Structures are given as C-alpha cells and as structure tokens.
Amino acid sequence: MSDLLRQTLESVNVGILVFDLAGKLAYINPAAEEILQGSSQALAGKHFRTLFRGSPEAVRIVRKAIEENTPVTGFDVALKPVGGGRAVHRRGAVSIPVMLGASPLSGASGDPQGAVLSVKSSEILSLVGQEERASVRAEEMQMLAYGIAHEIKNPLGGILGAAQWILRGEGPDEDRAEGIRLILREARRINDLVEKMLEMGKTPPPPRPFALSPLLREAEQLLLSEAREQGKEVRFDLRVDPSLPPVSGHPDTVYRALLNILKNAVEAIERAGTVTIEARMNVNYRFARGRGRKRSFLEVEITDSGKGMTEEELRKALLPFYTTKARGTGLGLVMARQAVTRLGGKMEIRSSPGAGTAVLLSLPVDPGRKAAT
C-alpha cells in the first residue's frame, strides 16, 4: 500500500476494513478501530465471523461480498463493539447502529481477492437517532431546571421560616441562636450547589503528567474514614499495576472525579461490603484520534458490592440532579463524566439489580513524559 493511500485511509472518518479471500482481516483504519473499540494489533487476522459474531447482519453482508462477489449495503445494522484484549465483549456492551457497504476486491487480472467493508455510524444520518438524542437532551434540561429549583427551594424554605420566626422575637435566646445556625447551614448548602455548578462551567487547566496511584490511595483513606463515621464496614481492594505510566490531565480534576465515584460506591453499600479499585493498562486498545493519530489509555475500574441499579435508574444515572439517595445533589457522576471527557477520556457505567455497580474510566496516558512529583 502506498504512503499516500495509507494516509488517506487513516485520515477519513469512515471506517474501512479489508478482508482477504479467506475472510481474515488484512487491514483496519483508525476510524473503524474507534467504531469497533479495538486496535489493529488485537483484531488483525481475525475472521469476519469471529469479528462480527454478535452482529449476524454484518456477517451476511461480508460473506456475500466475498463468496458471491456481490456488492452489498446495509442500513441501521446493529453492530456490537468487539474490543481487544481485556475489552473483548464486556458485559453490557451496547450495539450501535451503523451503515455498512461491502464491495468485492479484485486483483489486477480481475481475480477475486476478498472484500472491502466501509462502516459509518448511522446515528448522525438517522432522523430517528436525532429525535432520540433531542428527547434525551430535553429530558436532561428538564431535570437540570427541576434539580436547580428543588435544591435551592428546600434550603430557602428553611432560611425564610427561620428568619420570620427570629423577627417575631418568640422563644428563648438559645432557640433564636439555633435559628441563625439553621440559616447559616442552609445558606452553605446553596453556596455549595452554586460552586458545583460554576465548577462544571470552568475551563479545565492545561494537562500535565502525573501519577495516578497516589490519588487512588488518598481517596481510599478518606473514604475509609467516612465509611467508619457512617457505621459501615467497607473494605477497599486496591489493585494497581506498579508499572503504570503517568496520566495526562490535571491531578485535582481527576482526584475530584475519583472521589465522586468512590463516594457513590460507598453509599451504595448498606452496612458491609467491598469496593474494588483496579487500575491497569489495556495494551490492545487505543482510541483513534484525528488524522490517524492514536493515544494509549489507562483503565480505572471501580466496582461496589451494593444492590445495583435497575435499567431505568442506570439510564438516568448521568442526568443532572437525578439521585435515589435521601441526601445529595445528583451531580457527582455528572461532574466525574465531564471531567474525564474534557481530558479526552471516557466513562462507562454497568449495573444490574443485586450485582452491584461498576464504573470504568479510560484516562489518556501521557505521551512519553515522566510523572510530576
């Protein structure tokens, strides 16, 4: 393959896969890696039946192009991310709608050589997909407006009631002093909410390399103390590969994201349980970036042994102000996801009733620099 052709294939935003006559993957471009969530190293040489074993329509399309030498197009084909290494067929993997186009590949003399498959996410082309996203966005905005009003109205009610009672001059001095303390507490609640909202709107600081392990250990110690104060017996199982490279980002931002997720994990445990924190490199999986560039990512998986979430609760887990707790703003996971996304990473949540909850963070690895101390 010429350098110009390779550069072209690695720059386009359409996924391209080339299969030989035996049906094995001979080439995959970065856009296809990103759609399939797997690297070329992990997927090379795999048969299309193995690659698309969760997507029978994709298998049919590629088979027809190779075996019958016929071009085939498929719209809104359900394609499961296949991953690579540890990422292969993770639990809860969601199918994505794609448009597939398979064309027979012929040699210079016209003899069959295999097939070329193009993959394009049909979400951006589908009106139904646009309507669904608009509906989700409207629900998010509705939840945001309701949440802000609710979180401010409750403490304001307490402040107004206490202020009116104090102004009437009723009761002993100690009761009036308690009314003033109530006003201060509720005012702090409003101030905390405003600070969280402002934090979400801030421009993140420039990224720099830093070690992740100290942040995980610091968060673990803080949450152990909080769990004891709540009368819970929570055990932390910290599994950190000592050879992990530094992460690229800002340590304070990542620490707050980890803390928010770990607090949720501890709160999900009613009396006793375990929170597992595993940090690892996924050497077989790198997100594709523009112009064919790639970056390696470090995975942090936080799993609790709590009661888990229903499908409806999981769907709403990342909506602002949505919470199933008696106290809390419902902003912790939202802020964590925003922080990770701004770094160029990803955050996924898996949960089911009775099986606990797992939050998987993919954080960008610093390209070649040493971690700051």
C-alpha angles and dihedrals in degrees: 000000000000120000091242093053092047092049090049094050091047093050101049120093092225118095113242124192125177120203124191124227091272089058096251122138110256100170139010126181126219094258090057090046089056094047093047093038094228137106127244089242092057097042102039114119095013117139115244090240089058094041093052100030090131092049113059093178091057089050090052093050096050093042092053092050093050103035100034097031089230129137112237133188127196127189124205093002111177105237123184119214105248100197126190134250109349091358095068112125098337114197112271095022107168124219116237125211112244139170112234128197120184123188129182114251116223133190126233091275093048095256115144115264103171132274143296117222123197119199124196126174104244092201091089091047100042119092088203089055090050091050091049092051091047089051092050090047091050090050090050092051092046091050091047093052092045092046095051091048092047096046092049098038095056098056091037089057090054092046094050093046093049093045092051091048092050092048091055088059094225125152133018124312092257091057091050089049089053088051090055091049089052090053090051093049094050092044088054089052090056091045091051090051092050091049091052092050091048090048090056090054097048122109107247117245119253113283121254134173118268139160116256100202097074091052092052092049093047092050090047093055093047093049092046088058093047091048091054090050088053090052093247129139102220122168119201117212105197115190111179124165104230091214095061114137121233120278122236114233138059118310096215092052093048091044092055090048092051091046093052092050094045092048089055090049093052092045090052089062110082103198112336135004148111134278112200120202116189123179119187145148117249100211093183097054129067126160113240116237133196119298092019095295119144135200129198118235135209119219125220114186119190114190128180130195093224129126094279128220135283119241090259093049090048091051091054097038093102097043112112113259094005109136138153092200125102090231126029140082099244090233100107099089092036091056092044093053092047092051093049093045092051089056089055093256136118137238125204130182126204123183144147133178112282094006102082127233132284124198116195119198122192109199125187115252116229109254104244105319129119121251117262114244 
